[in-house]
Amino acid sequence: MNVLLIEDNCAKATEIVNAVQAAGHTCNWITGMVQVGEQATAILPSGNTGTIQLREYEVALVDGCLVGELYGWDIVPSLVRCGVICIGISGGGDFNPDLRRAGARLACPKERVIANLGQLLGEAATLRSASSV
């Protein structure tokens, strides 16, 4: 699967990217967005911005608090409209209810993402398959 990670914490993002790739998936990491839509302007880990196509991703792991002015729950609706299954990954799970209300189908406290990664991506794949039928 092609996974988009939207996470502001460099150490946690590195751990998650490595785990996703070790599980055989591709993973691109951004720290936030300045413009949402099918073609979005992302804030890259370097602090620069770049354009990404949201439809290229099958799953997005989305934190609540991000770099820039937009929160995770501001970004989730655009991802959902592009057919991306969103998983809320707020620290301690504090903002996961907000991410779920915005359209995230799954949620997990950030601290448990790596331990539950296989299950989360499996459930996301099932949801994606069911939505394309």
Contacts in CASP RR format, 6 or more apart in sequence:
PFRMAT RR
TARGET T0000
AUTHOR 0000-0000-0000
METHOD contacts of the structure
MODEL  1
MNVLLIEDNCAKATEIVNAVQAAGHTCNWITGMVQVGEQATAILPSGNTG
TIQLREYEVALVDGCLVGELYGWDIVPSLVRCGVICIGISGGGDFNPDLR
RAGARLACPKERVIANLGQLLGEAATLRSASSV
1 25 0 8 1.000
1 26 0 8 1.000
1 58 0 8 1.000
1 59 0 8 1.000
1 121 0 8 1.000
1 124 0 8 1.000
1 125 0 8 1.000
2 25 0 8 1.000
2 26 0 8 1.000
2 28 0 8 1.000
2 56 0 8 1.000
2 57 0 8 1.000
2 58 0 8 1.000
2 59 0 8 1.000
3 20 0 8 1.000
3 25 0 8 1.000
3 26 0 8 1.000
3 27 0 8 1.000
3 28 0 8 1.000
3 57 0 8 1.000
3 58 0 8 1.000
3 59 0 8 1.000
3 60 0 8 1.000
3 61 0 8 1.000
3 121 0 8 1.000
4 27 0 8 1.000
4 28 0 8 1.000
4 30 0 8 1.000
4 52 0 8 1.000
4 54 0 8 1.000
4 57 0 8 1.000
4 59 0 8 1.000
4 60 0 8 1.000
4 61 0 8 1.000
4 79 0 8 1.000
4 84 0 8 1.000
5 13 0 8 1.000
5 16 0 8 1.000
5 17 0 8 1.000
5 20 0 8 1.000
5 27 0 8 1.000
5 28 0 8 1.000
5 29 0 8 1.000
5 30 0 8 1.000
5 60 0 8 1.000
5 61 0 8 1.000
6 29 0 8 1.000
6 30 0 8 1.000
6 31 0 8 1.000
6 32 0 8 1.000
6 33 0 8 1.000
6 60 0 8 1.000
6 61 0 8 1.000
6 62 0 8 1.000
6 63 0 8 1.000
6 66 0 8 1.000
6 72 0 8 1.000
6 75 0 8 1.000
7 13 0 8 1.000
7 16 0 8 1.000
7 29 0 8 1.000
7 31 0 8 1.000
7 61 0 8 1.000
7 63 0 8 1.000
7 66 0 8 1.000
7 89 0 8 1.000
7 110 0 8 1.000
8 31 0 8 1.000
8 32 0 8 1.000
8 63 0 8 1.000
8 65 0 8 1.000
8 66 0 8 1.000
8 67 0 8 1.000
9 63 0 8 1.000
10 45 0 8 1.000
12 110 0 8 1.000
13 29 0 8 1.000
13 31 0 8 1.000
13 45 0 8 1.000
15 114 0 8 1.000
16 27 0 8 1.000
16 29 0 8 1.000
16 61 0 8 1.000
16 89 0 8 1.000
16 113 0 8 1.000
16 114 0 8 1.000
16 117 0 8 1.000
17 27 0 8 1.000
17 29 0 8 1.000
19 113 0 8 1.000
19 114 0 8 1.000
19 117 0 8 1.000
20 26 0 8 1.000
20 27 0 8 1.000
20 117 0 8 1.000
20 121 0 8 1.000
21 27 0 8 1.000
23 117 0 8 1.000
23 118 0 8 1.000
23 121 0 8 1.000
25 121 0 8 1.000
28 52 0 8 1.000
28 57 0 8 1.000
29 45 0 8 1.000
30 42 0 8 1.000
30 43 0 8 1.000
30 44 0 8 1.000
30 45 0 8 1.000
30 52 0 8 1.000
31 43 0 8 1.000
31 44 0 8 1.000
31 45 0 8 1.000
31 47 0 8 1.000
31 66 0 8 1.000
31 67 0 8 1.000
32 42 0 8 1.000
32 43 0 8 1.000
32 66 0 8 1.000
32 67 0 8 1.000
32 68 0 8 1.000
32 70 0 8 1.000
32 75 0 8 1.000
33 40 0 8 1.000
33 41 0 8 1.000
33 42 0 8 1.000
33 43 0 8 1.000
33 66 0 8 1.000
33 70 0 8 1.000
33 75 0 8 1.000
34 41 0 8 1.000
34 42 0 8 1.000
34 43 0 8 1.000
34 49 0 8 1.000
34 68 0 8 1.000
34 69 0 8 1.000
34 70 0 8 1.000
35 41 0 8 1.000
36 70 0 8 1.000
36 74 0 8 1.000
36 75 0 8 1.000
36 77 0 8 1.000
36 78 0 8 1.000
37 54 0 8 1.000
37 78 0 8 1.000
37 81 0 8 1.000
37 82 0 8 1.000
38 53 0 8 1.000
38 54 0 8 1.000
38 55 0 8 1.000
38 78 0 8 1.000
38 81 0 8 1.000
38 82 0 8 1.000
39 51 0 8 1.000
39 52 0 8 1.000
39 53 0 8 1.000
39 54 0 8 1.000
40 51 0 8 1.000
40 52 0 8 1.000
40 53 0 8 1.000
40 54 0 8 1.000
40 75 0 8 1.000
40 78 0 8 1.000
41 49 0 8 1.000
41 50 0 8 1.000
41 51 0 8 1.000
42 49 0 8 1.000
42 50 0 8 1.000
42 51 0 8 1.000
42 52 0 8 1.000
43 49 0 8 1.000
43 66 0 8 1.000
43 67 0 8 1.000
43 68 0 8 1.000
44 50 0 8 1.000
47 67 0 8 1.000
54 78 0 8 1.000
54 79 0 8 1.000
54 82 0 8 1.000
54 84 0 8 1.000
55 82 0 8 1.000
55 83 0 8 1.000
55 84 0 8 1.000
57 79 0 8 1.000
57 82 0 8 1.000
57 84 0 8 1.000
58 84 0 8 1.000
58 85 0 8 1.000
58 124 0 8 1.000
58 125 0 8 1.000
58 128 0 8 1.000
59 84 0 8 1.000
59 85 0 8 1.000
59 86 0 8 1.000
59 87 0 8 1.000
59 121 0 8 1.000
59 124 0 8 1.000
59 125 0 8 1.000
59 128 0 8 1.000
60 76 0 8 1.000
60 79 0 8 1.000
60 84 0 8 1.000
60 85 0 8 1.000
60 86 0 8 1.000
60 87 0 8 1.000
61 87 0 8 1.000
61 88 0 8 1.000
61 89 0 8 1.000
61 113 0 8 1.000
62 72 0 8 1.000
62 75 0 8 1.000
62 76 0 8 1.000
62 79 0 8 1.000
62 86 0 8 1.000
62 87 0 8 1.000
62 88 0 8 1.000
62 89 0 8 1.000
62 99 0 8 1.000
62 104 0 8 1.000
63 72 0 8 1.000
63 88 0 8 1.000
63 89 0 8 1.000
63 90 0 8 1.000
63 91 0 8 1.000
63 95 0 8 1.000
63 110 0 8 1.000
64 71 0 8 1.000
64 72 0 8 1.000
64 73 0 8 1.000
64 88 0 8 1.000
64 90 0 8 1.000
64 95 0 8 1.000
64 98 0 8 1.000
64 99 0 8 1.000
65 71 0 8 1.000
65 72 0 8 1.000
65 90 0 8 1.000
65 95 0 8 1.000
66 72 0 8 1.000
66 75 0 8 1.000
71 95 0 8 1.000
71 98 0 8 1.000
72 95 0 8 1.000
72 99 0 8 1.000
72 102 0 8 1.000
73 95 0 8 1.000
73 98 0 8 1.000
73 99 0 8 1.000
73 101 0 8 1.000
73 102 0 8 1.000
74 102 0 8 1.000
76 86 0 8 1.000
76 88 0 8 1.000
76 99 0 8 1.000
76 102 0 8 1.000
76 103 0 8 1.000
76 104 0 8 1.000
77 102 0 8 1.000
77 103 0 8 1.000
79 86 0 8 1.000
80 86 0 8 1.000
80 103 0 8 1.000
83 128 0 8 1.000
83 131 0 8 1.000
85 105 0 8 1.000
85 106 0 8 1.000
85 124 0 8 1.000
85 127 0 8 1.000
85 128 0 8 1.000
85 131 0 8 1.000
86 99 0 8 1.000
86 102 0 8 1.000
86 103 0 8 1.000
86 104 0 8 1.000
86 105 0 8 1.000
86 106 0 8 1.000
87 104 0 8 1.000
87 105 0 8 1.000
87 106 0 8 1.000
87 107 0 8 1.000
87 108 0 8 1.000
87 120 0 8 1.000
87 124 0 8 1.000
88 96 0 8 1.000
88 99 0 8 1.000
88 100 0 8 1.000
88 104 0 8 1.000
88 106 0 8 1.000
88 107 0 8 1.000
88 108 0 8 1.000
89 96 0 8 1.000
89 107 0 8 1.000
89 108 0 8 1.000
89 109 0 8 1.000
89 110 0 8 1.000
89 113 0 8 1.000
90 96 0 8 1.000
90 98 0 8 1.000
90 99 0 8 1.000
90 107 0 8 1.000
90 109 0 8 1.000
90 110 0 8 1.000
91 109 0 8 1.000
91 110 0 8 1.000
91 111 0 8 1.000
92 109 0 8 1.000
92 110 0 8 1.000
92 111 0 8 1.000
93 107 0 8 1.000
93 108 0 8 1.000
93 109 0 8 1.000
93 110 0 8 1.000
96 104 0 8 1.000
96 107 0 8 1.000
96 108 0 8 1.000
96 109 0 8 1.000
97 107 0 8 1.000
99 107 0 8 1.000
100 107 0 8 1.000
105 124 0 8 1.000
105 127 0 8 1.000
106 120 0 8 1.000
106 123 0 8 1.000
106 124 0 8 1.000
106 127 0 8 1.000
108 116 0 8 1.000
108 120 0 8 1.000
113 120 0 8 1.000
END
